Amino acid sequence: MAFWRSLLNRAGFAPAEPGTSTRSADGEHGRTPALRAAALEQILQEHVAALGSDHPRTITSRNNLASKYAQIGRREAAVAQFEQALLDAAVHYGEDHGQTDVIRENLAWSYEDSGRHADAAEQWETLLKRRDEHLGPVAGDTVAARSRLAINYRKSGRYDAAIAHYEKAIEDAGVPEAREDLRLGLSLACASVGRDEDGIQQLRMVLAQRRRRLGARHLDHLLVQHRLGRAYTQAGRLEDAVESLRTAYFNGLSAAGDPDIRMLTLRMRRDLAGALSALGRHREAAALF
């Protein structure tokens, strides 16, 4: 996920110096990303020397540099700078200040981008607590924090906690498309703890919603139908798996002019053949190749 695209959009941070914002500094002519990062490094060093590490302008400079590091794929460097910026912001602004939470969110995203999901979850826990207290459980920012927390719990193996937060986020989310994404995550968490039927139920709900909203031949609908077929196979419901995968396969063939659907159709054909073979219907499986 290219999380860095939104790092400064919500921050409310001013540039460290006129002309040094990441603005569309990416679009500056004649300067490579490495040179732009080097310029931000120099600004940070100057501010630390002149103002101290926990001065607002220094904190802003460090946040800008960390965002640039994240943008150009220097993940460990980005994490290190965001961690320091968070420590300094907590000293200057206080743990509960909005600017501190902006940096905390940046750090959470950076941990995610680095695959440090347990560390990301720790930051999202704090953000969720603050937003739940100040905004209420159904506010968009609160639901977003709970959603990220659920995702990182799942990716760090805390499946039961993930399920609880997915369910709560689904209850509180106000956007239908957001609920669909949450149900897909919930289905994965349920499957991870052997709750195959619960996971299947979530997929069926998303499938019905996407069919109504997008149509049966849309890529996003076909992706869910493929996942449902695989979930049926995992649960041992092979007849249902064949039905789901066959329907998805033929719908995919009808829309195979789309290169993404064409590649998906190949995977669906393989999985359909596997389900047919598992049922002992070897001739039908062989006919697919």
ZADO-1210 file (C-alpha; in nm, 4 decimals, padded with zeros to 6 digits):
<atoms>
<atom x="00.0000" y="00.0000" z="00.0000" code="MET" pos="1"/>
<atom x="00.1435" y="00.3365" z="-00.0960" code="ALA" pos="2"/>
<atom x="00.0477" y="00.4840" z="00.2395" code="PHE" pos="3"/>
<atom x="00.2931" y="00.7698" z="00.2037" code="TRP" pos="4"/>
<atom x="00.0634" y="00.9460" z="-00.0412" code="ARG" pos="5"/>
<atom x="-00.1518" y="01.0606" z="00.2486" code="SER" pos="6"/>
<atom x="00.1144" y="01.1144" z="00.5135" code="LEU" pos="7"/>
<atom x="00.1186" y="01.4931" z="00.4863" code="LEU" pos="8"/>
<atom x="-00.2291" y="01.5422" z="00.3417" code="ASN" pos="9"/>
<atom x="-00.3917" y="01.5027" z="00.6821" code="ARG" pos="10"/>
<atom x="-00.1042" y="01.6199" z="00.8936" code="ALA" pos="11"/>
<atom x="-00.1575" y="01.9934" z="00.8939" code="GLY" pos="12"/>
<atom x="00.2195" y="02.0306" z="00.9073" code="PHE" pos="13"/>
<atom x="00.3683" y="02.3328" z="00.7412" code="ALA" pos="14"/>
<atom x="00.6868" y="02.2923" z="00.5403" code="PRO" pos="15"/>
<atom x="01.0036" y="02.3136" z="00.7446" code="ALA" pos="16"/>
<atom x="01.1193" y="02.6063" z="00.5314" code="GLU" pos="17"/>
<atom x="00.9604" y="02.7866" z="00.2387" code="PRO" pos="18"/>
<atom x="01.0137" y="02.5744" z="-00.0683" code="GLY" pos="19"/>
<atom x="01.1163" y="02.2580" z="00.1151" code="THR" pos="20"/>
<atom x="00.7815" y="02.0870" z="00.1514" code="SER" pos="21"/>
<atom x="00.7422" y="01.7481" z="-00.0109" code="THR" pos="22"/>
<atom x="00.4731" y="01.9436" z="-00.1980" code="ARG" pos="23"/>
<atom x="00.5141" y="01.8383" z="-00.5365" code="SER" pos="24"/>
<atom x="00.8810" y="01.8432" z="-00.4622" code="ALA" pos="25"/>
<atom x="00.8569" y="01.5130" z="-00.6406" code="ASP" pos="26"/>
<atom x="00.7873" y="01.7127" z="-00.9511" code="GLY" pos="27"/>
<atom x="01.0834" y="01.9479" z="-00.9153" code="GLU" pos="28"/>
<atom x="01.2839" y="01.9479" z="-01.2332" code="HIS" pos="29"/>
<atom x="01.6400" y="01.8226" z="-01.2254" code="GLY" pos="30"/>
<atom x="01.6362" y="01.6760" z="-00.8739" code="ARG" pos="31"/>
<atom x="01.6325" y="01.3068" z="-00.8053" code="THR" pos="32"/>
<atom x="01.4445" y="01.1628" z="-00.5054" code="PRO" pos="33"/>
<atom x="01.7805" y="01.1007" z="-00.3381" code="ALA" pos="34"/>
<atom x="01.8767" y="01.4653" z="-00.3787" code="LEU" pos="35"/>
<atom x="01.5423" y="01.5802" z="-00.2402" code="ARG" pos="36"/>
<atom x="01.5883" y="01.3494" z="00.0581" code="ALA" pos="37"/>
<atom x="01.9390" y="01.4882" z="00.1088" code="ALA" pos="38"/>
<atom x="01.8009" y="01.8428" z="00.1101" code="ALA" pos="39"/>
<atom x="01.5483" y="01.7480" z="00.3784" code="LEU" pos="40"/>
<atom x="01.8230" y="01.5780" z="00.5794" code="GLU" pos="41"/>
<atom x="02.0245" y="01.9009" z="00.5727" code="GLN" pos="42"/>
<atom x="01.7254" y="02.1069" z="00.6871" code="ILE" pos="43"/>
<atom x="01.6644" y="01.8657" z="00.9753" code="LEU" pos="44"/>
<atom x="02.0279" y="01.8820" z="01.0864" code="GLN" pos="45"/>
<atom x="02.0183" y="02.2616" z="01.0851" code="GLU" pos="46"/>
<atom x="01.7001" y="02.2730" z="01.2893" code="HIS" pos="47"/>
<atom x="01.8269" y="02.0221" z="01.5446" code="VAL" pos="48"/>
<atom x="02.1469" y="02.2238" z="01.5885" code="ALA" pos="49"/>
<atom x="01.9735" y="02.5615" z="01.6115" code="ALA" pos="50"/>
<atom x="01.6425" y="02.4806" z="01.7818" code="LEU" pos="51"/>
<atom x="01.6676" y="02.1392" z="01.9466" code="GLY" pos="52"/>
<atom x="01.5046" y="01.8109" z="01.8643" code="SER" pos="53"/>
<atom x="01.1639" y="01.8820" z="02.0186" code="ASP" pos="54"/>
<atom x="01.1054" y="02.2251" z="01.8605" code="HIS" pos="55"/>
<atom x="00.7926" y="02.2368" z="01.6372" code="PRO" pos="56"/>
<atom x="00.9933" y="02.3282" z="01.3267" code="ARG" pos="57"/>
<atom x="01.2325" y="02.0407" z="01.3910" code="THR" pos="58"/>
<atom x="00.9469" y="01.7983" z="01.4428" code="ILE" pos="59"/>
<atom x="00.7913" y="01.9153" z="01.1158" code="THR" pos="60"/>
<atom x="01.1241" y="01.8748" z="00.9350" code="SER" pos="61"/>
<atom x="01.1667" y="01.5235" z="01.0708" code="ARG" pos="62"/>
<atom x="00.8131" y="01.4294" z="00.9715" code="ASN" pos="63"/>
<atom x="00.8765" y="01.5619" z="00.6199" code="ASN" pos="64"/>
<atom x="01.2010" y="01.3674" z="00.5918" code="LEU" pos="65"/>
<atom x="01.0389" y="01.0468" z="00.7188" code="ALA" pos="66"/>
<atom x="00.7599" y="01.0897" z="00.4652" code="SER" pos="67"/>
<atom x="01.0143" y="01.1298" z="00.1865" code="LYS" pos="68"/>
<atom x="01.2002" y="00.8191" z="00.3014" code="TYR" pos="69"/>
<atom x="00.8732" y="00.6253" z="00.2977" code="ALA" pos="70"/>
<atom x="00.7921" y="00.7566" z="-00.0480" code="GLN" pos="71"/>
<atom x="01.1212" y="00.6387" z="-00.1973" code="ILE" pos="72"/>
<atom x="01.1136" y="00.2992" z="-00.0267" code="GLY" pos="73"/>
<atom x="01.3640" y="00.3589" z="00.2548" code="ARG" pos="74"/>
<atom x="01.1351" y="00.1881" z="00.5031" code="ARG" pos="75"/>
<atom x="01.3722" y="00.1389" z="00.7971" code="GLU" pos="76"/>
<atom x="01.4919" y="00.4973" z="00.7765" code="ALA" pos="77"/>
<atom x="01.1321" y="00.6195" z="00.7625" code="ALA" pos="78"/>
<atom x="01.0402" y="00.4187" z="01.0711" code="VAL" pos="79"/>
<atom x="01.3394" y="00.5504" z="01.2636" code="ALA" pos="80"/>
<atom x="01.2554" y="00.9124" z="01.1840" code="GLN" pos="81"/>
<atom x="00.8861" y="00.8734" z="01.2608" code="PHE" pos="82"/>
<atom x="00.9713" y="00.7053" z="01.5920" code="GLU" pos="83"/>
<atom x="01.1941" y="00.9973" z="01.6886" code="GLN" pos="84"/>
<atom x="00.9368" y="01.2500" z="01.5695" code="ALA" pos="85"/>
<atom x="00.6746" y="01.0807" z="01.7866" code="LEU" pos="86"/>
<atom x="00.8981" y="01.0956" z="02.0931" code="LEU" pos="87"/>
<atom x="00.9737" y="01.4633" z="02.0314" code="ASP" pos="88"/>
<atom x="00.6092" y="01.5496" z="01.9624" code="ALA" pos="89"/>
<atom x="00.5034" y="01.3829" z="02.2867" code="ALA" pos="90"/>
<atom x="00.7537" y="01.6028" z="02.4735" code="VAL" pos="91"/>
<atom x="00.6536" y="01.9274" z="02.3037" code="HIS" pos="92"/>
<atom x="00.2821" y="01.8834" z="02.2359" code="TYR" pos="93"/>
<atom x="00.1879" y="01.6094" z="02.4837" code="GLY" pos="94"/>
<atom x="00.0766" y="01.2524" z="02.4290" code="GLU" pos="95"/>
<atom x="-00.2858" y="01.3498" z="02.3662" code="ASP" pos="96"/>
<atom x="-00.2271" y="01.6343" z="02.1217" code="HIS" pos="97"/>
<atom x="-00.3627" y="01.6136" z="01.7680" code="GLY" pos="98"/>
<atom x="-00.0230" y="01.6732" z="01.6084" code="GLN" pos="99"/>
<atom x="00.1223" y="01.3893" z="01.8117" code="THR" pos="100"/>
<atom x="-00.1505" y="01.1596" z="01.6885" code="ASP" pos="101"/>
<atom x="-00.0836" y="01.2620" z="01.3280" code="VAL" pos="102"/>
<atom x="00.2759" y="01.1449" z="01.3655" code="ILE" pos="103"/>
<atom x="00.1584" y="00.8331" z="01.5477" code="ARG" pos="104"/>
<atom x="-00.0627" y="00.7482" z="01.2513" code="GLU" pos="105"/>
<atom x="00.2251" y="00.8068" z="01.0106" code="ASN" pos="106"/>
<atom x="00.4370" y="00.5712" z="01.2202" code="LEU" pos="107"/>
<atom x="00.1607" y="00.3091" z="01.2235" code="ALA" pos="108"/>
<atom x="00.1409" y="00.3176" z="00.8439" code="TRP" pos="109"/>
<atom x="00.5184" y="00.3000" z="00.8212" code="SER" pos="110"/>
<atom x="00.5264" y="-00.0065" z="01.0473" code="TYR" pos="111"/>
<atom x="00.2657" y="-00.1677" z="00.8237" code="GLU" pos="112"/>
<atom x="00.4677" y="-00.0908" z="00.5140" code="ASP" pos="113"/>
<atom x="00.7672" y="-00.2570" z="00.6814" code="SER" pos="114"/>
<atom x="00.5677" y="-00.5673" z="00.7751" code="GLY" pos="115"/>
<atom x="00.5866" y="-00.4885" z="01.1482" code="ARG" pos="116"/>
<atom x="00.2203" y="-00.5573" z="01.2103" code="HIS" pos="117"/>
<atom x="00.2406" y="-00.6102" z="01.5873" code="ALA" pos="118"/>
<atom x="00.4090" y="-00.2708" z="01.6239" code="ASP" pos="119"/>
<atom x="00.1532" y="-00.1123" z="01.3925" code="ALA" pos="120"/>
<atom x="-00.1278" y="-00.2614" z="01.5988" code="ALA" pos="121"/>
<atom x="00.0136" y="-00.1018" z="01.9135" code="GLU" pos="122"/>
<atom x="-00.0059" y="00.2432" z="01.7531" code="GLN" pos="123"/>
<atom x="-00.3552" y="00.1843" z="01.6133" code="TRP" pos="124"/>
<atom x="-00.4718" y="00.0734" z="01.9595" code="GLU" pos="125"/>
<atom x="-00.3738" y="00.4134" z="02.0975" code="THR" pos="126"/>
<atom x="-00.5296" y="00.5995" z="01.8046" code="LEU" pos="127"/>
<atom x="-00.8513" y="00.4018" z="01.8322" code="LEU" pos="128"/>
<atom x="-00.8796" y="00.4740" z="02.2033" code="LYS" pos="129"/>
<atom x="-00.8322" y="00.8472" z="02.1464" code="ARG" pos="130"/>
<atom x="-01.0756" y="00.8662" z="01.8569" code="ARG" pos="131"/>
<atom x="-01.3382" y="00.6569" z="02.0304" code="ASP" pos="132"/>
<atom x="-01.3230" y="00.8906" z="02.3312" code="GLU" pos="133"/>
<atom x="-01.3171" y="01.2186" z="02.1377" code="HIS" pos="134"/>
<atom x="-01.5169" y="01.1424" z="01.8219" code="LEU" pos="135"/>
<atom x="-01.7369" y="00.8472" z="01.9107" code="GLY" pos="136"/>
<atom x="-01.7387" y="00.4935" z="01.7699" code="PRO" pos="137"/>
<atom x="-01.9175" y="00.5654" z="01.4405" code="VAL" pos="138"/>
<atom x="-01.7005" y="00.8588" z="01.3260" code="ALA" pos="139"/>
<atom x="-01.5195" y="00.7828" z="01.0034" code="GLY" pos="140"/>
<atom x="-01.1740" y="00.8277" z="01.1588" code="ASP" pos="141"/>
<atom x="-01.2641" y="00.5960" z="01.4456" code="THR" pos="142"/>
<atom x="-01.3904" y="00.3249" z="01.2124" code="VAL" pos="143"/>
<atom x="-01.0777" y="00.3647" z="00.9995" code="ALA" pos="144"/>
<atom x="-00.8528" y="00.3182" z="01.3040" code="ALA" pos="145"/>
<atom x="-01.0508" y="00.0130" z="01.4163" code="ARG" pos="146"/>
<atom x="-01.0281" y="-00.1317" z="01.0652" code="SER" pos="147"/>
<atom x="-00.6502" y="-00.0907" z="01.0541" code="ARG" pos="148"/>
<atom x="-00.6241" y="-00.2402" z="01.4017" code="LEU" pos="149"/>
<atom x="-00.8245" y="-00.5444" z="01.2914" code="ALA" pos="150"/>
<atom x="-00.6063" y="-00.5882" z="00.9833" code="ILE" pos="151"/>
<atom x="-00.2854" y="-00.5719" z="01.1843" code="ASN" pos="152"/>
<atom x="-00.4166" y="-00.8040" z="01.4525" code="TYR" pos="153"/>
<atom x="-00.4975" y="-01.0548" z="01.1779" code="ARG" pos="154"/>
<atom x="-00.1595" y="-01.0182" z="01.0108" code="LYS" pos="155"/>
<atom x="00.0208" y="-01.0603" z="01.3426" code="SER" pos="156"/>
<atom x="-00.1759" y="-01.3750" z="01.4304" code="GLY" pos="157"/>
<atom x="-00.4141" y="-01.2288" z="01.6888" code="ARG" pos="158"/>
<atom x="-00.7158" y="-01.3719" z="01.5117" code="TYR" pos="159"/>
<atom x="-00.9758" y="-01.3590" z="01.7887" code="ASP" pos="160"/>
<atom x="-00.9005" y="-00.9927" z="01.8585" code="ALA" pos="161"/>
<atom x="-00.9099" y="-00.9244" z="01.4856" code="ALA" pos="162"/>
<atom x="-01.2508" y="-01.0863" z="01.4523" code="ILE" pos="163"/>
<atom x="-01.3930" y="-00.8790" z="01.7377" code="ALA" pos="164"/>
<atom x="-01.2720" y="-00.5533" z="01.5819" code="HIS" pos="165"/>
<atom x="-01.3805" y="-00.6492" z="01.2306" code="TYR" pos="166"/>
<atom x="-01.7301" y="-00.7186" z="01.3611" code="GLU" pos="167"/>
<atom x="-01.7440" y="-00.3895" z="01.5498" code="LYS" pos="168"/>
<atom x="-01.6106" y="-00.1940" z="01.2502" code="ALA" pos="169"/>
<atom x="-01.8728" y="-00.3537" z="01.0228" code="ILE" pos="170"/>
<atom x="-02.1410" y="-00.2507" z="01.2698" code="GLU" pos="171"/>
<atom x="-02.0161" y="00.1096" z="01.2843" code="ASP" pos="172"/>
<atom x="-01.9087" y="00.1686" z="00.9230" code="ALA" pos="173"/>
<atom x="-02.1323" y="00.4049" z="00.7301" code="GLY" pos="174"/>
<atom x="-02.0093" y="00.3296" z="00.3776" code="VAL" pos="175"/>
<atom x="-02.1303" y="00.0068" z="00.2095" code="PRO" pos="176"/>
<atom x="-01.8063" y="-00.0423" z="00.0173" code="GLU" pos="177"/>
<atom x="-01.6088" y="-00.0141" z="00.3420" code="ALA" pos="178"/>
<atom x="-01.8266" y="-00.2829" z="00.4985" code="ARG" pos="179"/>
<atom x="-01.7547" y="-00.5100" z="00.2021" code="GLU" pos="180"/>
<atom x="-01.3784" y="-00.4756" z="00.2531" code="ASP" pos="181"/>
<atom x="-01.4190" y="-00.5396" z="00.6246" code="LEU" pos="182"/>
<atom x="-01.6225" y="-00.8526" z="00.5594" code="ARG" pos="183"/>
<atom x="-01.3484" y="-00.9811" z="00.3304" code="LEU" pos="184"/>
<atom x="-01.0941" y="-00.9310" z="00.6085" code="GLY" pos="185"/>
<atom x="-01.3282" y="-01.0937" z="00.8586" code="LEU" pos="186"/>
<atom x="-01.3628" y="-01.3957" z="00.6305" code="SER" pos="187"/>
<atom x="-00.9844" y="-01.4412" z="00.6326" code="LEU" pos="188"/>
<atom x="-00.9659" y="-01.4122" z="01.0101" code="ALA" pos="189"/>
<atom x="-01.2471" y="-01.6649" z="01.0529" code="CYS" pos="190"/>
<atom x="-01.0800" y="-01.9099" z="00.8158" code="ALA" pos="191"/>
<atom x="-00.7558" y="-01.8769" z="01.0138" code="SER" pos="192"/>
<atom x="-00.9233" y="-02.0112" z="01.3291" code="VAL" pos="193"/>
<atom x="-01.1195" y="-02.2868" z="01.1546" code="GLY" pos="194"/>
<atom x="-01.4483" y="-02.0981" z="01.1380" code="ARG" pos="195"/>
<atom x="-01.4921" y="-02.1852" z="00.7716" code="ASP" pos="196"/>
<atom x="-01.8699" y="-02.1497" z="00.7639" code="GLU" pos="197"/>
<atom x="-01.8563" y="-01.8040" z="00.9201" code="ASP" pos="198"/>
<atom x="-01.5967" y="-01.6994" z="00.6638" code="GLY" pos="199"/>
<atom x="-01.8129" y="-01.8371" z="00.3830" code="ILE" pos="200"/>
<atom x="-02.1122" y="-01.6426" z="00.5098" code="GLN" pos="201"/>
<atom x="-01.9161" y="-01.3178" z="00.4957" code="GLN" pos="202"/>
<atom x="-01.8045" y="-01.3907" z="00.1394" code="LEU" pos="203"/>
<atom x="-02.1601" y="-01.4705" z="00.0320" code="ARG" pos="204"/>
<atom x="-02.2804" y="-01.1379" z="00.1682" code="MET" pos="205"/>
<atom x="-02.0085" y="-00.9459" z="-00.0166" code="VAL" pos="206"/>
<atom x="-02.0764" y="-01.1422" z="-00.3336" code="LEU" pos="207"/>
<atom x="-02.4462" y="-01.0528" z="-00.3279" code="ALA" pos="208"/>
<atom x="-02.3702" y="-00.6863" z="-00.2651" code="GLN" pos="209"/>
<atom x="-02.1149" y="-00.6646" z="-00.5444" code="ARG" pos="210"/>
<atom x="-02.3388" y="-00.8455" z="-00.7894" code="ARG" pos="211"/>
<atom x="-02.6090" y="-00.5854" z="-00.7308" code="ARG" pos="212"/>
<atom x="-02.3659" y="-00.2943" z="-00.7387" code="ARG" pos="213"/>
<atom x="-02.1233" y="-00.3973" z="-01.0118" code="LEU" pos="214"/>
<atom x="-02.2681" y="-00.6883" z="-01.2069" code="GLY" pos="215"/>
<atom x="-02.1589" y="-01.0505" z="-01.2321" code="ALA" pos="216"/>
<atom x="-01.8772" y="-00.9885" z="-01.4831" code="ARG" pos="217"/>
<atom x="-01.6967" y="-00.7125" z="-01.2956" code="HIS" pos="218"/>
<atom x="-01.3459" y="-00.7985" z="-01.1757" code="LEU" pos="219"/>
<atom x="-01.4244" y="-00.7145" z="-00.8117" code="ASP" pos="220"/>
<atom x="-01.7246" y="-00.9472" z="-00.8191" code="HIS" pos="221"/>
<atom x="-01.5295" y="-01.2270" z="-00.9861" code="LEU" pos="222"/>
<atom x="-01.2478" y="-01.1987" z="-00.7310" code="LEU" pos="223"/>
<atom x="-01.4927" y="-01.2586" z="-00.4472" code="VAL" pos="224"/>
<atom x="-01.6657" y="-01.5457" z="-00.6277" code="GLN" pos="225"/>
<atom x="-01.3275" y="-01.7075" z="-00.6836" code="HIS" pos="226"/>
<atom x="-01.2455" y="-01.6670" z="-00.3141" code="ARG" pos="227"/>
<atom x="-01.5818" y="-01.8166" z="-00.2238" code="LEU" pos="228"/>
<atom x="-01.5135" y="-02.1187" z="-00.4425" code="GLY" pos="229"/>
<atom x="-01.1783" y="-02.1709" z="-00.2741" code="ARG" pos="230"/>
<atom x="-01.3383" y="-02.1298" z="00.0693" code="ALA" pos="231"/>
<atom x="-01.5959" y="-02.3969" z="-00.0183" code="TYR" pos="232"/>
<atom x="-01.3110" y="-02.6269" z="-00.1232" code="THR" pos="233"/>
<atom x="-01.1253" y="-02.5662" z="00.2025" code="GLN" pos="234"/>
<atom x="-01.4431" y="-02.6412" z="00.3982" code="ALA" pos="235"/>
<atom x="-01.4945" y="-02.9678" z="00.2081" code="GLY" pos="236"/>
<atom x="-01.8085" y="-02.8406" z="00.0341" code="ARG" pos="237"/>
<atom x="-01.6912" y="-02.9581" z="-00.3066" code="LEU" pos="238"/>
<atom x="-02.0252" y="-02.9458" z="-00.4884" code="GLU" pos="239"/>
<atom x="-02.0699" y="-02.5843" z="-00.3805" code="ASP" pos="240"/>
<atom x="-01.7106" y="-02.5141" z="-00.4797" code="ALA" pos="241"/>
<atom x="-01.7689" y="-02.6493" z="-00.8298" code="VAL" pos="242"/>
<atom x="-02.0870" y="-02.4486" z="-00.8712" code="GLU" pos="243"/>
<atom x="-01.9246" y="-02.1240" z="-00.7553" code="SER" pos="244"/>
<atom x="-01.6052" y="-02.1712" z="-00.9531" code="LEU" pos="245"/>
<atom x="-01.7847" y="-02.2813" z="-01.2685" code="ARG" pos="246"/>
<atom x="-02.0128" y="-01.9776" z="-01.2605" code="THR" pos="247"/>
<atom x="-01.7191" y="-01.7466" z="-01.1999" code="ALA" pos="248"/>
<atom x="-01.5165" y="-01.9144" z="-01.4733" code="TYR" pos="249"/>
<atom x="-01.7823" y="-01.8742" z="-01.7411" code="PHE" pos="250"/>
<atom x="-01.8493" y="-01.5147" z="-01.6375" code="ASN" pos="251"/>
<atom x="-01.4761" y="-01.4536" z="-01.6597" code="GLY" pos="252"/>
<atom x="-01.4609" y="-01.6007" z="-02.0091" code="LEU" pos="253"/>
<atom x="-01.7332" y="-01.3581" z="-02.1148" code="SER" pos="254"/>
<atom x="-01.5219" y="-01.0635" z="-01.9982" code="ALA" pos="255"/>
<atom x="-01.1775" y="-01.1979" z="-02.0861" code="ALA" pos="256"/>
<atom x="-01.0922" y="-00.8920" z="-02.2946" code="GLY" pos="257"/>
<atom x="-00.9831" y="-00.7373" z="-01.9659" code="ASP" pos="258"/>
<atom x="-00.6262" y="-00.8611" z="-01.9032" code="PRO" pos="259"/>
<atom x="-00.6793" y="-00.8797" z="-01.5256" code="ASP" pos="260"/>
<atom x="-00.9926" y="-01.0882" z="-01.5726" code="ILE" pos="261"/>
<atom x="-00.8109" y="-01.3070" z="-01.8259" code="ARG" pos="262"/>
<atom x="-00.5410" y="-01.3888" z="-01.5699" code="MET" pos="263"/>
<atom x="-00.8010" y="-01.4481" z="-01.3012" code="LEU" pos="264"/>
<atom x="-00.9897" y="-01.6817" z="-01.5347" code="THR" pos="265"/>
<atom x="-00.6813" y="-01.9018" z="-01.5687" code="LEU" pos="266"/>
<atom x="-00.6631" y="-01.9347" z="-01.1905" code="ARG" pos="267"/>
<atom x="-01.0349" y="-02.0079" z="-01.1671" code="MET" pos="268"/>
<atom x="-01.0028" y="-02.2796" z="-01.4335" code="ARG" pos="269"/>
<atom x="-00.7204" y="-02.4417" z="-01.2365" code="ARG" pos="270"/>
<atom x="-00.9187" y="-02.4350" z="-00.9115" code="ASP" pos="271"/>
<atom x="-01.2337" y="-02.5606" z="-01.0831" code="LEU" pos="272"/>
<atom x="-01.0377" y="-02.8533" z="-01.2250" code="ALA" pos="273"/>
<atom x="-00.9019" y="-02.9274" z="-00.8791" code="GLY" pos="274"/>
<atom x="-01.2487" y="-02.9290" z="-00.7231" code="ALA" pos="275"/>
<atom x="-01.3812" y="-03.1554" z="-00.9978" code="LEU" pos="276"/>
<atom x="-01.0903" y="-03.3956" z="-00.9492" code="SER" pos="277"/>
<atom x="-01.1515" y="-03.4021" z="-00.5741" code="ALA" pos="278"/>
<atom x="-01.5073" y="-03.5109" z="-00.6505" code="LEU" pos="279"/>
<atom x="-01.3806" y="-03.7880" z="-00.8773" code="GLY" pos="280"/>
<atom x="-01.5055" y="-03.6133" z="-01.1902" code="ARG" pos="281"/>
<atom x="-01.1725" y="-03.6530" z="-01.3664" code="HIS" pos="282"/>
<atom x="-01.3026" y="-03.6401" z="-01.7213" code="ARG" pos="283"/>
<atom x="-01.4649" y="-03.2995" z="-01.6640" code="GLU" pos="284"/>
<atom x="-01.1484" y="-03.1777" z="-01.4962" code="ALA" pos="285"/>
<atom x="-00.9323" y="-03.2938" z="-01.7865" code="ALA" pos="286"/>
<atom x="-01.1593" y="-03.1198" z="-02.0361" code="ALA" pos="287"/>
<atom x="-01.0609" y="-02.7858" z="-01.8896" code="LEU" pos="288"/>
<atom x="-00.7036" y="-02.8302" z="-02.0179" code="PHE" pos="289"/>
</atoms>
